[in-house]
Amino acid sequence: MDNQKAIEILKKMLEKPSLDAEEKEAVMAALGMLGWVKLAKSRVKAAKEKRDQSLQWP
């Protein structure tokens, strides 16, 4: 499962009234972690692209 799908599922879980405060906090923490993972992946991708461009001949 990709991160975007997991984020969508967790957001839907937050809308359910059956979650107590502690469970909602756990879901929010999971969303935060997925957000950081997504950010880190995009930074790594950007760094690789920048490195590849610097290695090309003019």
Secondary structure as the mmCIF struct_conf table of DSSP 4:
data_model
#
loop_
_struct_conf.conf_type_id
_struct_conf.id
_struct_conf.beg_label_comp_id
_struct_conf.beg_label_asym_id
_struct_conf.beg_label_seq_id
_struct_conf.end_label_comp_id
_struct_conf.end_label_asym_id
_struct_conf.end_label_seq_id
HELX_RH_AL_P HELX_RH_AL_P1 ASN A 3 LEU A 14
TURN_TY1_P TURN_TY1_P1 GLU A 15 GLU A 15
TURN_TY1_P TURN_TY1_P2 PRO A 17 SER A 18
HELX_RH_AL_P HELX_RH_AL_P2 ALA A 21 LEU A 55
BEND BEND1 GLN A 56 GLN A 56
#
